[in-house]
């Protein structure tokens, strides 16, 4: 196996352990967790680790990622509102999808009939975060009625997204609103809903406080399973935050002034750089850049390493205070935020190594 850097190391047993902890937590409140693999760009290895931890449903925002795991014996959910242009692929590779548009439901119905399949639909309601879903309860009920009536479709339930776009925090009150809408749909349509899908990992602090109302029976979990974090990126008790590490290689190591010589113009990204004079410092240039990751999403594991800045292809570090005697060719390790992990997973220039 190649040992080239930069490399994102992903510890699969840690993810399996996090999944097991979250399955136990959720099931103690009669909630089924969905394992979301979009942070890992649809990685089969990460999906398999979640299954090992007890996850029964895998979800992703991109149908191409669900296609990668088409042969895994697990229920699959498409998180992002389906594209009409990919209705056939949605029915082919996803057992369930989240929906908010009449025209899309009709396209999924036609695709399901053409493929001789039944596609299950969760109708989304907007609880104020202002991403997907009908914001009016009457519209949500009407959409549910349509989904239940169309051939090839089965109304699975109702769901909501929170904390992803508008930052609205899951609360007992807004989760109860979703439960109330579910009850209204059941009463008006004369059916029972299988799923009331409350929120994401952002709802776990509420669950730990026993604040999730009875009736919510599904949470969509990605960050907590992979990174061990929930609302406001806070660690979730019982999980590990050590599943993902980034290693980058030092390509230059020299003592240099901390302030450039001469006048400065805009940098390559159109910003006017500002420098503080710390004198002569030991500076390491590493082979990763802003093309791969926003440096604000990185935190050096070595407390003696400070990120100075960089360019599209270079990360510049101050290693003067490190207790380690770094040399050219050595690796420097970083932890990453959710956004940083997603950027590195997406970058073709960052190798991924899954540790079993």
C-alpha positions in Angstrom: 0.0 0.0 0.0 1.3 3.5 -0.9 2.5 5.5 2.0 2.3 8.9 0.2 1.0 12.0 2.1 -1.2 13.8 2.6 -3.3 11.0 3.9 -6.5 10.8 5.9 -6.4 7.9 8.3 -9.8 6.5 9.2 -10.0 4.1 12.2 -12.9 1.7 11.4 -13.0 -0.1 14.8 -13.5 3.4 16.4 -16.4 4.1 14.0 -17.9 0.7 14.8 -17.6 1.4 18.5 -19.2 4.8 18.1 -22.1 3.2 16.1 -22.6 0.6 18.8 -22.8 3.3 21.5 -25.3 5.3 19.5 -27.4 2.3 18.7 -27.6 1.4 22.4 -28.5 5.0 23.3 -31.1 5.4 20.7 -32.8 2.0 21.1 -33.1 2.7 24.9 -35.6 5.4 23.8 -37.2 3.3 21.1 -35.4 5.2 18.3 -33.8 3.7 15.3 -30.6 5.5 14.1 -29.7 5.8 10.5 -26.0 5.7 9.7 -25.1 8.6 7.4 -22.0 8.1 5.3 -22.0 11.3 3.3 -19.1 12.7 5.4 -17.1 9.7 4.1 -18.2 10.3 0.5 -20.1 7.0 0.5 -17.2 4.8 1.7 -18.0 1.1 1.7 -15.5 0.6 4.6 -17.2 3.2 6.8 -20.7 1.8 5.9 -19.5 -1.7 6.8 -18.1 -0.4 10.1 -21.4 1.2 11.0 -23.2 -2.1 10.2 -20.7 -3.9 12.4 -21.8 -1.5 15.2 -25.5 -2.4 14.7 -26.8 0.2 12.2 -29.6 -1.2 10.1 -30.1 1.7 7.6 -27.4 3.6 5.7 -28.1 7.0 4.3 -26.3 9.4 1.9 -27.1 12.7 0.2 -25.8 11.5 -3.2 -27.3 8.7 -5.2 -23.8 7.9 -6.7 -22.6 7.1 -3.2 -25.6 4.7 -2.6 -24.7 3.0 -5.9 -21.3 2.3 -4.5 -22.9 0.2 -1.7 -25.7 -1.3 -3.8 -24.7 -4.8 -2.9 -24.4 -4.3 0.8 -27.3 -6.1 2.6 -28.7 -3.0 4.3 -31.7 -0.7 3.9 -30.6 2.5 2.0 -31.9 6.1 2.3 -31.4 9.1 0.1 -31.1 12.2 2.2 -31.1 15.0 -0.3 -34.3 15.8 -2.1 -34.3 13.6 -5.2 -33.6 15.1 -8.6 -36.4 14.5 -11.1 -33.7 13.8 -13.7 -32.5 10.9 -11.6 -35.8 9.5 -10.5 -35.0 6.0 -11.9 -31.6 5.9 -10.1 -33.3 7.0 -6.9 -35.7 4.1 -7.0 -33.0 1.7 -8.1 -30.5 2.5 -5.4 -32.5 3.9 -2.5 -35.3 2.1 -0.6 -36.4 5.4 1.0 -36.1 9.0 0.0 -36.9 12.3 1.7 -39.3 14.5 -0.3 -40.9 17.9 -0.4 -42.1 18.4 -4.0 -45.2 17.1 -5.8 -43.6 16.9 -9.2 -40.7 14.8 -7.7 -43.2 12.4 -6.1 -44.9 11.9 -9.4 -41.6 11.2 -11.1 -40.6 8.7 -8.4 -44.0 7.0 -8.9 -43.5 6.6 -12.6 -40.0 5.3 -12.0 -41.2 2.8 -9.4 -43.9 1.5 -11.7 -41.4 1.2 -14.6 -39.0 -0.8 -12.4 -41.8 -2.8 -10.8 -40.7 -1.7 -7.3 -42.2 0.0 -4.3 -40.3 3.1 -3.2 -40.9 4.4 0.3 -41.3 8.2 0.9 -40.7 10.4 4.0 -42.4 13.7 3.6 -40.3 16.6 5.0 -41.7 19.4 7.1 -39.8 22.6 7.8 -39.6 23.4 11.5 -37.9 26.7 10.9 -34.4 25.9 9.8 -35.5 26.9 6.3 -33.9 24.1 4.4 -36.1 21.4 2.9 -39.8 20.7 3.6 -43.2 22.4 3.6 -43.4 25.1 6.2 -47.2 25.0 6.3 -48.6 21.9 8.1 -51.6 21.8 5.6 -49.1 21.5 2.7 -47.2 18.7 4.5 -50.4 16.8 5.1 -51.4 17.3 1.4 -48.0 16.1 0.2 -48.4 13.0 2.5 -51.8 12.3 1.0 -50.4 12.5 -2.5 -47.5 10.2 -1.6 -49.9 7.6 -0.1 -52.1 7.7 -3.3 -49.5 7.4 -6.0 -48.8 3.9 -7.5 -45.3 2.5 -6.8 -44.9 4.7 -3.7 -45.5 3.9 0.0 -45.8 6.7 2.6 -43.1 5.8 5.1 -43.5 8.8 7.4 -42.7 12.4 8.1 -39.3 14.0 8.9 -37.6 17.3 9.6 -34.1 18.8 9.3 -32.6 21.0 11.9 -29.2 22.7 12.7 -27.8 22.2 9.2 -28.7 25.4 7.4 -30.3 27.9 9.8 -28.7 26.5 12.9 -32.0 25.9 14.6 -31.5 23.7 17.6 -33.6 20.6 18.1 -35.9 21.1 21.1 -38.6 19.2 22.8 -41.1 21.7 21.4 -40.1 21.5 17.7 -39.8 17.8 17.9 -43.3 17.6 19.4 -44.5 19.7 16.5 -43.3 17.0 14.1 -45.0 14.3 16.2 -48.2 16.3 16.1 -48.1 16.5 12.3 -47.5 12.8 12.1 -50.6 12.2 14.3 -52.6 14.5 12.1 -51.5 12.7 8.9 -52.5 9.4 10.5 -55.8 10.7 11.6 -56.7 12.4 8.3 -55.4 9.6 6.0 -56.5 6.7 8.2 -53.1 5.0 8.2 -50.2 4.4 10.5 -46.8 5.9 9.8 -43.8 3.8 10.3 -41.3 6.6 10.8 -41.1 10.0 12.4 -37.5 11.1 11.6 -36.6 13.9 14.0 -33.2 15.3 13.3 -29.5 14.6 13.0 -26.6 14.2 15.5 -27.6 17.7 16.7 -30.5 16.0 18.5 -28.3 13.8 20.7 -27.8 16.3 23.5 -31.6 16.5 23.7 -31.8 12.7 23.7 -29.2 12.5 26.5 -31.4 15.0 28.6 -34.4 12.7 27.9 -36.0 15.6 26.0 -36.9 13.9 22.8 -40.7 13.4 22.9 -42.4 10.0 22.5 -43.2 9.5 18.9 -39.9 10.4 17.4 -38.5 7.0 16.3 -35.7 7.8 14.0 -32.5 10.0 14.1 -30.1 10.4 11.2 -26.6 10.2 12.6 -23.3 10.9 10.8 -21.1 13.2 12.7 -21.6 11.3 16.0 -20.8 8.0 14.4 -17.7 9.1 12.5 -16.3 12.0 14.6 -18.1 11.5 18.0 -19.6 15.0 17.9 -23.1 16.5 18.0 -24.7 20.0 18.4 -22.1 22.8 18.2 -19.4 20.1 17.5 -19.5 19.1 21.2 -18.2 15.6 22.0 -21.0 13.0 22.6 -20.5 11.0 25.8 -19.6 7.4 25.2 -18.0 8.1 21.8 -14.5 8.6 20.6 -13.3 11.7 18.7 -10.2 9.9 17.4 -11.5 8.1 14.3 -10.1 10.5 11.8 -6.5 12.0 11.6 -4.8 13.9 8.8 -1.1 13.4 8.1 0.9 15.9 6.0 4.5 15.8 4.9 7.1 18.5 5.6 8.8 19.5 2.4 10.8 22.4 3.7 12.2 23.2 7.2 14.0 26.5 7.7 14.5 29.4 10.1 12.9 32.5 8.6 11.6 35.9 9.7 7.9 36.0 10.7 7.2 39.1 8.6 7.8 39.2 4.8 10.4 41.6 3.5 9.2 44.6 1.5 5.7 45.8 0.6 2.9 43.3 0.3 0.0 43.1 -2.2 -3.1 40.9 -2.2 -2.4 37.2 -1.8 -3.5 34.5 -4.3 -7.0 34.5 -2.8 -7.5 38.3 -2.9 -6.8 39.0 0.7 -4.5 41.5 2.3 -2.3 39.5 4.7 -1.4 40.9 8.1 1.6 39.6 10.0 2.8 39.8 13.6 6.5 40.0 14.3 7.7 37.1 16.4 11.3 37.3 15.2 13.1 34.4 13.5 11.1 31.2 13.7 11.5 27.6 12.7 9.0 27.2 9.8 7.8 24.0 8.2 6.2 24.0 4.8 3.8 21.0 4.2 2.4 19.5 1.1 -1.2 20.3 1.4 -3.1 23.5 0.6 -6.3 25.5 0.5 -7.3 23.5 -2.6 -7.7 20.6 -0.2 -8.8 22.1 3.1 -9.6 25.4 4.9 -6.8 25.7 7.4 -9.2 26.9 10.0 -10.7 23.4 10.1 -7.3 21.9 11.3 -5.9 21.5 14.8 -2.4 20.1 15.2 -2.1 17.1 17.5 1.4 18.4 18.6 0.6 21.4 20.9 4.0 22.9 19.9 2.8 23.4 16.3 1.1 26.5 15.2 -0.6 27.1 11.8 0.7 30.3 10.3 -1.1 30.2 6.9 -0.4 29.0 3.4 -1.5 29.0 -0.2 -3.4 26.8 -2.6 -0.7 24.1 -2.4 1.2 24.8 0.8 0.5 24.8 4.5 3.0 26.8 6.6 3.6 25.9 10.2 5.6 27.4 13.1 7.3 24.4 14.8 9.6 26.5 17.0 7.9 25.4 20.2 7.6 21.7 19.4 9.3 19.2 21.6 9.8 17.0 18.5 12.8 17.3 16.3 11.0 17.5 13.0 13.0 16.8 9.8 12.1 17.2 6.1 10.0 14.2 5.1 8.4 13.8 8.5 4.6 13.7 9.0 2.7 16.2 11.1 -0.7 15.1 12.3 -4.0 17.0 12.7 -7.5 16.5 13.9 -10.2 18.0 11.8 -13.7 19.5 12.1 -16.7 18.2 10.3 -16.1 20.6 7.5 -12.4 19.8 7.3 -13.1 16.0 7.2 -15.6 16.5 4.4 -13.1 18.6 2.4 -10.3 16.1 2.7 -12.6 13.2 1.9 -13.7 15.0 -1.3 -10.2 16.0 -2.4 -8.6 13.7 -4.9 -5.2 14.9 -3.7 -5.6 13.5 -0.2 -5.2 9.7 0.1 -7.5 7.8 2.3 -6.4 4.8 4.4 -8.9 2.8 6.3 -7.4 1.2 9.4 -9.0 -2.1 10.3 
